[in-house]
Amino acid sequence: MSNDRSTLTAALDLAPTPWQRDLRVAGFGLLLLLAWDASGWDLVAAEFFGGPHGFAWRDHWLTSRVLHDGGRALGWAVLLALVVNVWRPWIAGPTQAERVRWVLLTLACVTLIPAIKRVSPTSCPWDLAEFGGAAHYVSHWRFALTDGGAGHCFPSGHATAAFGFLSGFFVLRRSRPELARRWLWGVVTAGTLFGTAQLMRGAHYPSHTLWSAWGCWLLSLLGAPRAGARARPQP
């Protein structure tokens, strides 16, 4: 019997904690993002929706009013609901300290990602000469070069209206694992919709949205409660 316990204990020691698994996800996601950047498919994706006369979906009511303006309003409404949740819990499970952390991590995401965007020299697709603008395409990693456009377009600030709430997955999974999974899928779905709308409008490349998602995941992971303790076999 003691040998069985020793074997189980050794297996538990070798198994990665949830935090370690999440960090591996971040590392794998980083590799995929770097591969995407190297592929040059950003411009190909933009050309699918735009042409010399611009982007047909730029001012469409669905992409502009519903998914852009409406998505931003929805994000602020959810954030306000989470602030209320700190003192008047409507989501059972997390402690008050965890609820405060949830709000703070979300605020960090919706503040820091747009802050990077404000100082970025990268212009939006609709600023490029290929789509009726004056700029020329330059990778967003070539910091010393300007593309001749307005800049301030990398990463996607609008995507944080969804991906900024990835923090909820990390906060909820200790006490409400099923709800945490649903929250995660809801955030990813909303972020994908928002990012696709911005691509169709010519406001962002796919990489702008993907980097915002990765940044929000990493910020949420680094600030999340460490739910990594493993259960030990009872003697």
C-alpha positions as CSV (number, residue, x, y, z in Angstrom):
1,M,0.0,0.0,0.0
2,S,2.8,2.4,0.8
3,N,4.4,1.7,-2.5
4,D,1.2,2.7,-4.2
5,R,1.2,6.0,-2.3
6,S,4.8,6.6,-3.2
7,T,4.0,6.0,-6.9
8,L,1.0,8.3,-6.8
9,T,3.0,11.0,-5.0
10,A,5.8,10.8,-7.5
11,A,3.3,11.1,-10.4
12,L,1.7,14.1,-8.8
13,D,5.1,15.7,-8.4
14,L,5.9,15.2,-12.1
15,A,2.5,16.5,-13.3
16,P,2.4,20.1,-14.3
17,T,0.3,22.5,-12.2
18,P,-2.5,24.4,-13.9
19,W,-0.3,27.5,-13.8
20,Q,2.5,25.7,-15.5
21,R,0.1,24.4,-18.2
22,D,-1.2,28.0,-18.7
23,L,2.4,29.2,-19.1
24,R,3.0,26.5,-21.7
25,V,-0.1,27.7,-23.6
26,A,1.3,31.2,-23.5
27,G,4.7,29.9,-24.9
28,F,3.0,27.9,-27.6
29,G,0.8,30.8,-28.5
30,L,3.9,33.1,-28.8
31,L,5.5,30.7,-31.2
32,L,2.3,30.6,-33.4
33,L,2.1,34.4,-33.4
34,L,5.7,34.8,-34.4
35,A,5.1,32.3,-37.2
36,W,2.1,34.2,-38.3
37,D,4.0,37.5,-38.4
38,A,6.7,35.9,-40.4
39,S,4.2,34.5,-43.0
40,G,3.1,37.9,-44.3
41,W,-0.5,36.7,-44.2
42,D,-1.7,39.9,-42.5
43,L,-1.7,41.7,-45.8
44,V,-3.3,38.8,-47.6
45,A,-6.1,38.8,-45.1
46,A,-6.7,42.5,-45.4
47,E,-6.7,42.2,-49.2
48,F,-9.6,39.7,-48.9
49,F,-11.9,42.4,-47.6
50,G,-10.3,45.6,-49.1
51,G,-9.2,47.0,-52.4
52,P,-8.1,50.2,-54.1
53,H,-11.4,51.9,-53.1
54,G,-11.1,50.9,-49.5
55,F,-13.1,48.5,-47.4
56,A,-16.8,48.0,-48.1
57,W,-17.5,47.0,-44.5
58,R,-15.8,50.0,-43.0
59,D,-19.0,51.9,-42.1
60,H,-21.5,49.0,-42.4
61,W,-24.0,49.1,-39.5
62,L,-23.1,45.5,-38.4
63,T,-19.4,45.9,-38.2
64,S,-19.3,49.6,-37.2
65,R,-22.3,50.1,-35.0
66,V,-23.0,46.7,-33.6
67,L,-19.7,44.9,-33.3
68,H,-17.5,48.0,-32.8
69,D,-19.5,50.5,-30.9
70,G,-21.8,48.0,-29.4
71,G,-19.0,45.7,-28.4
72,R,-17.2,48.5,-26.7
73,A,-20.3,49.5,-24.8
74,L,-20.9,45.8,-23.8
75,G,-17.3,45.6,-22.5
76,W,-17.8,48.6,-20.2
77,A,-21.1,47.3,-19.0
78,V,-19.5,44.0,-18.1
79,L,-16.7,45.8,-16.3
80,L,-19.2,47.8,-14.3
81,A,-21.1,44.6,-13.4
82,L,-17.8,43.1,-12.1
83,V,-17.2,46.2,-10.0
84,V,-20.6,45.8,-8.5
85,N,-19.8,42.1,-8.0
86,V,-17.1,43.0,-5.6
87,W,-19.5,44.4,-3.0
88,R,-22.8,42.8,-4.1
89,P,-21.8,39.3,-5.4
90,W,-24.0,38.1,-8.2
91,I,-21.4,35.4,-9.2
92,A,-21.1,32.9,-6.4
93,G,-17.9,31.2,-5.6
94,P,-14.9,33.6,-5.7
95,T,-13.9,35.3,-2.5
96,Q,-14.0,39.1,-2.2
97,A,-10.2,39.2,-2.7
98,E,-10.5,37.2,-5.8
99,R,-13.3,39.4,-7.1
100,V,-11.2,42.5,-6.5
101,R,-8.3,40.8,-8.4
102,W,-10.7,40.0,-11.2
103,V,-11.5,43.7,-11.6
104,L,-7.9,44.8,-11.3
105,L,-6.6,42.3,-13.9
106,T,-9.3,43.3,-16.3
107,L,-8.5,47.0,-15.8
108,A,-4.8,46.2,-16.4
109,C,-5.7,44.5,-19.7
110,V,-8.0,47.3,-21.0
111,T,-5.4,49.9,-20.0
112,L,-2.0,48.5,-20.9
113,I,-2.8,47.1,-24.3
114,P,-4.4,50.3,-25.6
115,A,-1.5,52.2,-24.1
116,I,0.9,50.3,-26.3
117,K,-1.3,51.0,-29.3
118,R,-1.2,54.8,-28.6
119,V,2.6,54.9,-29.1
120,S,2.8,52.4,-31.9
121,P,4.0,53.7,-35.3
122,T,2.0,51.0,-37.1
123,S,-0.9,52.3,-39.2
124,C,-4.2,50.5,-39.9
125,P,-4.8,48.6,-43.1
126,W,-7.2,51.3,-44.4
127,D,-4.3,53.8,-44.3
128,L,-2.3,51.7,-46.8
129,A,-1.9,52.8,-50.5
130,E,-3.3,49.5,-51.6
131,F,-6.6,50.5,-50.0
132,G,-6.7,54.1,-51.0
133,G,-4.5,55.6,-48.3
134,A,-0.9,56.9,-48.4
135,A,1.0,54.5,-46.1
136,H,3.1,51.5,-47.1
137,Y,3.1,48.2,-45.3
138,V,5.8,47.9,-42.6
139,S,6.0,45.1,-40.0
140,H,4.9,46.3,-36.6
141,W,8.2,45.0,-35.2
142,R,10.3,47.4,-37.2
143,F,10.1,50.1,-34.5
144,A,12.6,52.4,-36.2
145,L,10.6,52.7,-39.4
146,T,7.5,54.7,-40.0
147,D,5.0,53.6,-42.7
148,G,3.9,57.1,-43.7
149,G,0.5,56.7,-42.1
150,A,-1.3,57.8,-39.0
151,G,0.1,55.0,-36.8
152,H,-1.4,54.1,-33.4
153,C,-2.9,50.8,-34.6
154,F,-1.0,47.9,-33.0
155,P,-2.1,45.9,-31.1
156,S,-5.9,46.0,-31.2
157,G,-7.4,48.1,-28.4
158,H,-10.9,47.1,-29.4
159,A,-10.1,43.4,-28.9
160,T,-9.5,44.1,-25.2
161,A,-13.3,44.8,-24.9
162,A,-13.5,41.0,-25.0
163,F,-10.1,39.5,-24.3
164,G,-9.6,41.8,-21.3
165,F,-12.0,39.5,-19.5
166,L,-9.9,36.4,-19.8
167,S,-9.0,37.2,-16.2
168,G,-12.4,35.7,-15.2
169,F,-11.3,32.2,-16.4
170,F,-8.3,32.3,-14.0
171,V,-10.3,33.6,-11.0
172,L,-13.4,31.4,-11.5
173,R,-11.7,28.0,-12.1
174,R,-10.9,27.3,-8.4
175,S,-14.4,27.6,-7.1
176,R,-16.5,27.4,-10.4
177,P,-14.5,25.3,-12.9
178,E,-17.5,24.7,-15.2
179,L,-18.4,28.4,-15.2
180,A,-14.8,29.2,-15.8
181,R,-14.8,27.1,-19.0
182,R,-18.0,28.7,-20.2
183,W,-16.6,32.2,-19.4
184,L,-13.4,31.3,-21.4
185,W,-15.3,30.2,-24.5
186,G,-17.6,33.3,-24.3
187,V,-14.7,35.6,-24.1
188,V,-12.8,33.9,-27.0
189,T,-16.0,33.9,-29.1
190,A,-16.6,37.6,-28.5
191,G,-13.0,38.5,-29.1
192,T,-13.0,36.6,-32.4
193,L,-16.2,38.4,-33.5
194,F,-14.7,41.8,-32.6
195,G,-11.4,41.0,-34.3
196,T,-13.1,39.8,-37.5
197,A,-15.3,42.9,-37.6
198,Q,-12.2,45.1,-37.4
199,L,-10.4,43.1,-40.1
200,M,-13.5,43.5,-42.4
201,R,-13.5,47.2,-41.7
202,G,-9.8,47.6,-42.4
203,A,-9.2,48.8,-38.9
204,H,-6.8,46.0,-37.9
205,Y,-4.8,43.0,-39.2
206,P,-5.5,39.5,-37.7
207,S,-2.1,39.8,-35.8
208,H,-3.3,42.9,-34.1
209,T,-6.2,41.0,-32.5
210,L,-4.1,37.9,-31.8
211,W,-1.4,39.8,-30.0
212,S,-4.0,41.6,-27.9
213,A,-5.5,38.2,-27.0
214,W,-2.0,36.9,-26.1
215,G,-1.2,40.0,-24.0
216,C,-4.4,39.7,-22.1
217,W,-3.8,36.0,-21.5
218,L,-0.3,36.6,-20.2
219,L,-1.3,39.6,-18.0
220,S,-4.2,37.6,-16.5
221,L,-2.0,34.5,-16.0
222,L,0.7,36.4,-14.2
223,G,-1.7,38.2,-11.9
224,A,-4.1,35.3,-11.3
225,P,-4.4,33.3,-8.0
226,R,-2.0,30.5,-8.1
227,A,-4.4,27.5,-8.2
228,G,-1.5,25.1,-8.6
229,A,-1.4,23.2,-5.4
230,R,-1.9,19.5,-5.9
231,A,-3.9,17.2,-3.7
232,R,-1.7,14.9,-1.6
233,P,-2.8,11.3,-1.0
234,Q,-4.1,10.8,2.5
235,P,-2.1,8.3,4.7
